[in-house]
Amino acid sequence: MNEFLQTEEKIVKMLKTVFDPEIPVNIYDLGLIYRIDLDENGQLEIDMTLTAPNCPAVDFIVEDVRMKVLSVEGVNDVNVNIVFEPAWDKSMMSEEAQLELGFL
């Protein structure tokens, strides 16, 4: 189980390197990642949302997520699901993200 938690920590660390090109905060701290589910076979399911439903960078962001988390040892395949429930709002951002964007 400890190895599993370490893998999840590495996944989160990689997600923190993915940015929406229009926002200077990573997608994890923005609160865009809703679910990270890694099974024992290395199949990773990620549910994420966007700050706006018509985000022009969606393909870029999804591909960046896929490429980066696939580099984590123990992750064999990634499925990124774009979801809009619950709707994202500023309260989902980490305190660090809110500070960076001037909301605190």
C-alpha positions as CSV (number, residue, x, y, z in Angstrom):
1,M,0.0,0.0,0.0
2,N,2.9,2.4,0.8
3,E,4.2,1.9,-2.8
4,F,0.7,2.7,-4.1
5,L,0.6,6.0,-2.1
6,Q,4.1,6.9,-3.3
7,T,2.9,6.4,-6.9
8,E,-0.2,8.6,-6.3
9,E,2.1,11.3,-4.8
10,K,4.3,11.2,-7.9
11,I,1.1,11.5,-10.1
12,V,0.1,14.6,-8.1
13,K,3.6,16.0,-8.4
14,M,3.4,15.6,-12.2
15,L,0.0,17.2,-12.4
16,K,1.4,20.2,-10.6
17,T,3.7,20.7,-13.7
18,V,0.7,21.1,-16.0
19,F,-0.6,24.6,-16.7
20,D,-3.4,26.2,-18.5
21,P,-1.5,28.5,-21.0
22,E,-3.7,31.4,-20.0
23,I,-3.4,31.0,-16.2
24,P,0.0,31.1,-14.3
25,V,-1.1,28.4,-11.8
26,N,-1.0,24.6,-12.2
27,I,-4.2,22.6,-12.9
28,Y,-3.9,20.8,-9.6
29,D,-3.8,23.9,-7.4
30,L,-6.5,25.5,-9.6
31,G,-8.8,22.6,-8.4
32,L,-9.3,21.2,-11.8
33,I,-8.5,17.6,-10.8
34,Y,-11.6,16.0,-9.4
35,R,-10.5,12.3,-9.2
36,I,-7.3,10.3,-9.5
37,D,-7.9,6.5,-9.6
38,L,-5.1,4.1,-10.2
39,D,-5.9,0.4,-10.3
40,E,-3.5,-2.4,-9.5
41,N,-2.7,-2.9,-13.3
42,G,-1.5,0.6,-13.7
43,Q,-4.6,1.9,-15.4
44,L,-5.1,5.5,-14.3
45,E,-8.4,7.3,-14.5
46,I,-8.4,11.1,-14.1
47,D,-11.6,13.2,-13.9
48,M,-10.8,16.8,-14.5
49,T,-12.7,20.0,-15.4
50,L,-11.8,23.3,-17.1
51,T,-12.2,26.8,-15.8
52,A,-14.5,27.4,-18.8
53,P,-16.5,24.8,-20.8
54,N,-15.2,26.3,-24.1
55,C,-11.6,26.4,-23.1
56,P,-9.5,26.6,-26.3
57,A,-6.6,24.8,-24.7
58,V,-8.4,21.7,-23.7
59,D,-6.6,19.4,-26.2
60,F,-3.2,20.8,-25.2
61,I,-3.9,20.4,-21.5
62,V,-5.3,16.9,-21.8
63,E,-2.3,15.7,-23.8
64,D,0.1,17.4,-21.4
65,V,-1.6,15.5,-18.5
66,R,-1.4,12.2,-20.4
67,M,2.3,12.6,-21.3
68,K,3.4,13.7,-17.9
69,V,1.5,11.1,-15.8
70,L,2.5,8.3,-18.2
71,S,6.1,9.1,-17.2
72,V,5.4,8.0,-13.6
73,E,6.6,4.5,-12.8
74,G,3.6,2.2,-12.2
75,V,1.3,4.1,-14.6
76,N,0.7,2.0,-17.7
77,D,-2.2,3.8,-19.3
78,V,-4.1,7.0,-18.7
79,N,-7.7,7.9,-19.4
80,V,-8.5,11.6,-18.9
81,N,-12.2,12.4,-18.6
82,I,-13.4,16.0,-19.0
83,V,-16.3,16.5,-16.6
84,F,-18.4,19.6,-15.8
85,E,-20.1,18.4,-12.7
86,P,-19.7,19.8,-10.2
87,A,-19.1,23.1,-12.0
88,W,-15.7,24.6,-11.2
89,D,-15.5,27.8,-9.2
90,K,-12.8,29.9,-7.6
91,S,-13.4,28.3,-4.1
92,M,-11.9,25.0,-5.5
93,M,-8.4,26.6,-5.8
94,S,-5.8,26.0,-3.2
95,E,-4.9,29.0,-1.0
96,E,-1.6,29.2,-2.8
97,A,-3.4,29.6,-6.2
98,Q,-5.8,32.2,-4.8
99,L,-2.9,34.2,-3.5
100,E,-1.0,33.9,-6.8
101,L,-4.0,35.2,-8.7
102,G,-4.8,38.0,-6.3
103,F,-8.0,36.5,-4.8
104,L,-6.6,36.7,-1.2
